[in-house]
């Protein structure tokens, strides 16, 4: 049995650590992989190497909720875009609002969740088909992403992140040309779901 003084010291140490690990402002960098699924016929699966940066402010003391912005930049796997012979550009970009919540007063390991709503999102593929026909395709991305993860804090105000993300978005073509001509079928819209795993680091002040 721990004495009352030992318990008090333990609780004080945990509270001190949690207080020192809290930050009014934080910045994050994450990297990992995302797997997209377009609801085309047949379905199209495209993997992407993704890098994300985010920044937040925690404006309300003792309330575990932070608001900020997040940017995701991905390089699509060219091997998954088999309709083209050669690919010059295959990229996805999202910038949006990011809201994070976490479980406070948990030392060392902190569970968290985030909601990201893209304000601007684009999917760009440029290349050649049948040897020499230029193909350009751009689409807008809208919807939202959910993420859950844990933060490990080896030092106060420095945290390592491990996160799983689930994207539930829409893919809406806004320009498609084949050999400089728009296809007769018009612009297409698809559901765009995705799963992602990322590792990162967070620094707070």
MORAPE-V456089 format. One record per backbone hydrogen bond with DSSP energy under -0.5 kcal/mol. CO is the residue of the C=O (numbers start at 1). NH is the residue of the N-H. E is the energy in kcal/mol with one decimal. If there is no record, write none. Layout:
CO,NH,E
CO,NH,E
This chain:
3,7,-2.3
4,8,-2.2
5,9,-2.2
6,10,-2.2
7,11,-2.6
8,12,-2.3
9,13,-2.3
10,14,-2.3
11,15,-2.5
12,16,-2.5
13,17,-2.5
14,18,-2.7
15,19,-2.3
16,20,-2.4
17,21,-1.9
18,22,-0.9
19,22,-0.5
24,58,-2.8
25,205,-2.7
26,56,-2.1
27,203,-2.5
28,54,-1.9
29,201,-2.2
30,52,-2.8
31,199,-2.7
32,50,-2.5
33,197,-2.2
34,36,-0.6
34,48,-2.5
35,195,-1.7
36,46,-1.7
37,193,-1.8
38,40,-0.7
38,44,-1.7
40,42,-0.5
43,45,-0.5
44,38,-3.1
44,46,-0.5
46,36,-3.2
47,77,-2.9
48,34,-2.8
48,50,-0.6
49,75,-2.3
50,32,-2.4
51,73,-2.7
52,30,-2.8
53,71,-2.9
54,28,-3.0
55,69,-1.9
56,26,-2.0
57,59,-0.7
57,67,-2.4
59,61,-0.6
60,63,-1.9
62,64,-0.6
63,65,-2.6
64,102,-1.2
66,100,-2.5
67,57,-2.5
68,98,-2.4
69,55,-2.0
70,96,-2.5
71,53,-2.3
72,94,-2.6
73,51,-2.5
74,76,-0.6
74,92,-2.2
75,49,-2.0
76,78,-0.6
77,80,-1.6
78,81,-1.2
80,82,-1.0
81,84,-1.4
86,128,-2.7
89,126,-2.7
90,76,-1.7
91,124,-2.9
92,74,-3.1
93,122,-2.8
94,72,-3.0
95,119,-2.8
95,120,-2.4
96,70,-2.3
97,117,-2.4
98,68,-2.1
99,115,-2.4
100,66,-2.7
101,113,-2.7
102,104,-0.7
105,107,-0.6
107,109,-2.8
108,110,-0.5
108,153,-2.5
110,151,-2.1
111,103,-2.0
112,149,-2.2
113,101,-2.5
114,147,-2.4
115,99,-2.5
116,118,-0.6
116,145,-2.8
117,97,-2.0
120,95,-2.6
121,141,-1.5
122,93,-2.7
123,139,-1.9
124,91,-2.5
125,137,-2.6
126,88,-2.5
126,89,-2.1
127,135,-2.9
128,85,-1.9
128,86,-1.7
129,132,-0.7
129,133,-2.4
130,132,-1.0
132,134,-0.6
133,129,-2.5
134,179,-4.0
135,127,-2.4
136,177,-2.5
137,125,-2.7
138,174,-2.4
138,175,-1.7
139,123,-2.1
140,172,-2.5
142,170,-3.1
144,168,-2.8
145,116,-2.6
146,166,-3.1
147,114,-2.6
148,164,-2.9
149,112,-2.5
150,162,-2.0
151,110,-2.7
151,153,-0.5
152,154,-0.8
152,160,-3.3
155,158,-2.0
157,204,-2.3
158,155,-1.0
159,202,-3.1
160,152,-2.9
161,200,-2.0
162,150,-2.1
163,198,-2.3
164,148,-2.5
165,196,-2.3
166,146,-2.6
167,194,-1.8
168,144,-1.6
169,192,-3.0
170,142,-1.6
170,172,-0.6
171,173,-0.5
171,190,-2.8
172,140,-3.1
175,138,-2.8
177,136,-2.4
178,181,-1.1
181,178,-3.0
183,186,-1.3
188,173,-2.7
190,171,-3.2
191,39,-1.9
192,169,-2.3
193,37,-2.6
194,167,-2.1
195,35,-3.1
196,165,-2.5
197,33,-2.0
198,163,-2.5
199,31,-2.8
200,161,-2.6
201,29,-2.0
202,159,-2.7
203,27,-2.3
